[in-house]
Amino acid sequence: LIEKLQTHFLSHSLQAKMSRPVQARRLEGIDKNIWVEFVKLAATYSKVNLGQGFPDFPAPDFLREALTRTLSGGNHMLHQYTRAFGHPPLVEVLAQFFEKLLGRDLDPMTNVMVTVGAYQALFCCFQALVDEGDEVIIIEPFFDCYEPMVKMAGGTPVFVPLRPNPPKDGKLMSSADWQLDPAELASKFSERTKAIVLNSPNNPLGKVFSHGELGLIAELCVKHDVLCISDEVYEWLVYDGKQHIRIASLQGMWERTVIIGSAGKTFSATGWKVGWVVGPDRLLQHLRTVHQNSVYHCATIAQEAVAQGFQRELMLYGKPESYFVQLPKELQQKRDWLVQSLDGVGMKPIIPEGTYFLVADISPFKSDVPDDPNSNEPYDSRFAKWMVKNKGLAAIPLSAFYSEAHKNNYTNFIRFCFAKEEATLKAASDILQKWKQEKTSS
């Protein structure tokens, strides 16, 4: 009888514990992730993956040589912890670089912090600067992690769209044709607004915000005493003679802006996961608190190699042999190749001014994937899944870069990554040409 009672009590106790919610409330509604789903689909079905944003060409020789030297050199301390907020050689050269870019003196120990990629930099920003009840303005379309990170911090995302204004002369649309409505943007600012997230060059559109557009944002930030989280990971990847303007350089913005950068995008080495934040100490001191209580420390070896890469680029700054000059030229050629391939089959591309990405209109191909009025899934998502399964070509639906309330507003577009080898882009072109021929003959 005692054993039965003990067994019954233990069983009841376990059931009681298991019935209690396990996850924290801040995770509710943010468990789904587009990359988990589409990376798995691409790995299973794709012959050509133009979905996820990483190059399939090698990082530059000088960077790989720096890593080899660091690994095989005599300084065994590079295999141990370094300074928690950034390896001294790296924060020092980043400070020197951004002094040139921003035209102001920087303290490497207080104005720069190294993170585990730009992703952790974003996480630190939202956790450190956003409180319960704060509103954060997010410009749509946006890199998908902004919204869940704001919610995890207890904040409320407030969305404002870039609206397309197609050219009337029949030319292909440019990412510059997607613009903010000044009155609509101003209406999103209130006494509850804590920050705005700016991503220029923008992922997924490839839009490079103009001086006038940045000036409008800056004016509103100053007027309402709002912070700016400026995601500039594609800062060197700008095409057609466009210029990337750093909003922190505008009047009144340095003291309220955190700049986020990425060695992965800068040096075509996304797997290294070295990122950074640059900004005033009054903001970065709070990011350091989050950093020291989360990852605490970033890989010393990778930071040392990235530091050597930046030291090279600092010496070559503005010269033709600089990687920061060469890479955008190479990527612009790849962009143009993909633009021609997509336009040639009738899938109208939006020509990006920057980044790894271009968005294309899939309307001429909708007959292959009929609409389903009974489905709650955005059309572009169903189209992208059908395309990878049936054609072997992976891309990402544009609706993945919109809030839940607005996902169905722009469902005739998908995003391609053109930071790929020529052979990869040619294989994609072959798939598209074959697809077009099948449509023509059917």
N, C-alpha and C positions, 0 to 999 in steps of 0.2 A: 504493500500500500504506500509506503514511504517513497519507494522508487517511482511508482506511478505518479504520485503527487509532484515529485521533483521533475519528472519528465514533462508533466503538464505545465508546471510553472515555467520551466525553461522555454518550452514551445511558445507559451503565451507571451513571455518576455521578449523573445526574438521577433514575434509578429508585431508586438507593440513598437519595437524599435524600427522595424522595416516600414511601418506605415507612416512614419514621420518623414516629411520632405527632406531630401538629402542635399539638393542644390541650393545655393544662395539665391535670394530673390533677384539679385542683379543679373543673373544669367537667364532669366525667363525671357523667352522670345528671341534670343540671339544665338541659339544653338546651331542654326543652319548656316552653312558657309558655301558659297558658290564654288570656291576653288577646290574644296574637298570633292564635291560631286563631279565637276568637269575635268579635273586632273585624272580622276579614276576613269572617266569615260574615254579621255584621250589615250591613257595608257592601255586601255582594253581594245579600242577600235581604230585609233587614228593611224594613217600612213604618214600624214603630215600634220604636225602640231603647230598651229599659229595661234594657239590660245593663250597659255600662260606667258607672262612677260619676262622671258630670259633669253639671252643670246645663245645660239648653238655654235657660235664661232669662239675661238680661244681668247682669253684675256691677253693683253699686250705682253710681248716678250719681256720688257723691262720690269713688269710687275711680277711675273712668274720667276724671273731671275732674282728679284728682291726676296721673294719667299724662300727660294732655294738657298740663298746666302744666309738668310736668317736661321733656317733650319740646320744648316751644316756648319755655321760659323762657331767661333770659340766662346761666344757669350752664352753660357749655360743658363744665365738668369732670365733670358728671354723665354724660357720654358716654365717660368714661375709667374706668380702674380705680379702685376704692375700696378700703377696708381689706379684706384677704383674708378675715378671719373674721367680717365683717359690717359693712355701711355704718353709720358711727357714729350717725346719727339713728335708724336702725332698732333697733340693739341697745340704745340708750338708752331708747327708748319701750317696747320689750319688757321691759326690766328694770323699768321703772316699773310696767308692767301686772302682771307676775308678782309683784312685791313686794306688790301688793294681794291677788292670788289666793293666795299662799303665806304671807303674813304674816311675811316676813323681808326683810332688806336684801340687795340683789343688786348685784354689780359688773358693769356692762354689758360690760366688756372681758374678763372671765374667766368669768362665769356664763352667758353667752349666745353662741351661734355660729349664723350664718346659713348655710343649705345650699341646694343646688339641689333644692328640694322636700323633703318628708318622706322621700321614697325615699332620697335621698343621706344624710340624717340617719341613717336606719336602717343604711345601708351603713357609715357611719363608726363607728357603735356596735359592730357586729359585728366589723369589722376591727380596731378599736382595743382592744376589751375581751375578745374571745374568742380563745383559743389552742388549739393542737393538743391534743386529748384532753379539752377542757372540754365539759361538758354544759350545754345551754341548754333550759330548760323552756318549751314552747309550748302555750298553751291552745287546744284545738280546739273549733269551727272557727276558723281564723286567716287573716289576710291572707296570700296565697300566697307572698309574697317572703321571709317570715321563714325558712322552712326552707332554701331554697337559699343565702341569705346566711349562715346559720350554717355550712352545709357548706363554703362557699367560704372561710370563715375557719379551717377545720380543726376546727370543733366538731361535737358530736353532738347533734342535736335529740332531746329527750325529750318525748313528747306526753301531755297529760292532757285528757280531754274535759269539756266542759259537757254534762250529761245532761238530757234533757227530762223534766219532770214535768207531764204534761197535767192541766189542771184537771178535777175530777170533776163539775162542774155543767153541763158542755156548752158553756161559754163558749169563745170563741176563745183559743188559747194566746197568751201574752205572751213576749217575749224574757226577762223576769224568771223564767219557768218553766224556763229552761235554767240549771242550777246545777252548781257544782263539788262533788264529794264530798270533804269535808275530809280523811278518812283516805287517800283515793286521792291527793289533791294532796300530802299530807305524805310519802307513800311515794316520790314522785319526787325528793325532795331527798336529796342524798348529798354526800360530800366532793368529788365531781367536779363538782358543780353550780356553775357560774360566774354564771349569770344566769337570770332569768325574764322573758319578754316578756308584758307586759300591754297589752291593747288595749281601752280603755274610753273612750267608747262603742265597742262591738265591731262590726267589719265581718267577717262578713256579717249577724249576727243582729240588730244594733241593741241589744244588751244593754248596760245601764248598771250597772256593778258597784256593789253596795251598800256602805255603810260596814262592815258586818259581813264581807262577802266580802273587801274590801280589807284589813281588819284581820287576817284569817287569813293572807293572802298576806304582809303586812308582818311578822307574827310569825315566819313561817317564814324570810323573808329575813334578818331580824336573827339568828335562832337559828343559821342555817347560814352566815352571812356571805356572802350572795348579793346580786348586783346586780339592779336592776330597770330594764329598758328599757321605758318607759311611753309607748306610742303613743297620743296624745291628740288626733289631728287633728280629731276630731268634737266637741271639748270644748264648743262653743257650741250644738250641735244636739241638744238634749235636750228631751223632750216630756212632757206630762201633769203638769207640776209637779215632775218628777224633778230631782234635783240631781247634777251631775257633781262627784265628789269626787276631788281630786288625791292620789294615793298618797304623793307627796313631802311632803305636809303632815302625814302621820301620824308618830307618834313613831319615831325611829330610821331614817327612810327618806330624808331629804334627802341625806345623805352617800353613799347607795348608789343613787340614782335619777337617770336621765337622762330628761327630759321632751321629747317630740317633738311639734312643732306644724306647722301648714300654713296659709299665707295662702290657698292654693287653696281649701281647705274653709271657712276662716273668712270669706273675702270672695267666695265663689262665682266664683273665677277660677283654675280648676285649671291652665290653660295657662301661667300666669305662673311656675310652678315656684319659688316662694319658700317655704322651710321654715326651721325653726330647732330648736336643742336648747337646753334650759335645765337647768343642774345645777351641782354643785360643781366647782371648778377642778381638783380632784384627778382627776376623771374627764374633764372637757372638755379638759384639756391633751393627752390622748392622742387624742381625737377631732380636735383641731386638727392633729396630726401627720398623720393620714390625709387630712384635708381639704386641707392644703397640698401634699400629694404626689399628689393626684388631680385634682379640679377647680380647686383653688387659690382661685377667685374666682367670685362670683355676679354676675348682671347688676345694674349700679348703678342704672339707670333704674327697674327693677321694685322694687328695695329702697327707693328714695326714695319711690315712690308708695305702697307698703305702709306705710312709716313714717308718711306723712301720714294714711293710713286709720286707723292705730292712734292717732295723736294726736287725731283726731276722736272715736274711740270712748273714749279715756281721759277726755275732757271730758264725754262723755255716759254714762259708766259707770253702769249700773243704771237709767237713765232710759228712759221708753217709746219715745223716738225713736231710741235706740241700735239700730244694725243687729244687734247681738248679741241684742237683745230681739225685734226684728221678724222676723228670718229664721226662727227656730224656730217662731214662730206660723204663718208662711206655710207652712212645710214640714209642720207638723202637719196642716194642712188638706189638703195634697196627699196625705199619708200616709193620712188617713181616707178620702179619695176612692178611693184604690187599694184599701184594705182592703175597702170596701163593694163595689167592682167585682169583686174576686176572690171574696169570700164569696158574692156574688150568683150566681156561676156554679158554685160548689161547689169552687173551688180555695182551700182553707182557709189564710188568712194567719196568720202569727205576728206579732202586733202589736209593732213595735219601740219601745223607749223612747228611741232616739236614732238618729243617722246619717242617710244618704240612702236606706237600704235596708230592705226587708222580705223575709222568706223565706216561701214558700207551699208547702203540701202539694199535690202534683200527683196523688195517688192516684186521685181520681175520674176523671181523664182518661187513666189508664194503658191503657184498652182501645183508645185510638187509636194507641198505640205499643206493640205487644206486646213482652214481654220476649224476649230472645235468649240462651238458655243457653250458646250457643257464643261469645258475645262477652265479651271481658275488659274492655270499656269500661263504666264505671258507668252504670246505667240513666238517671239524671237527665241525664247528659251526652248520651246518645243522644236523650232526650226533647227537650232544649233545641235540639239541632241539627235535629231533625224539626220542631219548632215554628217556628223561624225560617225554614226552607225552605218549609214548607207553609202556615203561617199568617201569616208576615211579622212576628212578634213576637219580639224578641230578649230573652233573659234569660240568667243564668249558673247553671250547675249547682252545687248546694251541695257536691258531692264535690270541686270544685276547691279548696275551703278545708280539705281534710283531707290527712293524710299518706297515702302510698301504701298502707300497711298498713291504714288505716281508711277508705279511700275508699268501700268498699261497705257501710259501716255505716248511712249516712243518704242513701239514693239516691232518696227520694221527694220531694225538695225542690228548688226553684229560687229564685234570688235576683233580685228586681226592684229597680230604682232609681226612686224617686218624686220625685227632685229635678228635675222637668221642668215645662214649661209646661202650663197646663190643657188646651190643645188636644192636646198629646201624650198626656196621661193619658186624655183622652176617646177619642182614636183607639185606644188600647190597650183601653179598655173596650168599644168597638164591636167590635173583633176578638174579644174574649172572649165577648160576647153572641151574635155570629153563630156562633161555634164551638159554644156551648151549644145553640143552636137546631138546628144540624146534627146534633148528637148526639141530641137529643130526637126529631127526625123520622126518624132512620135506624133 
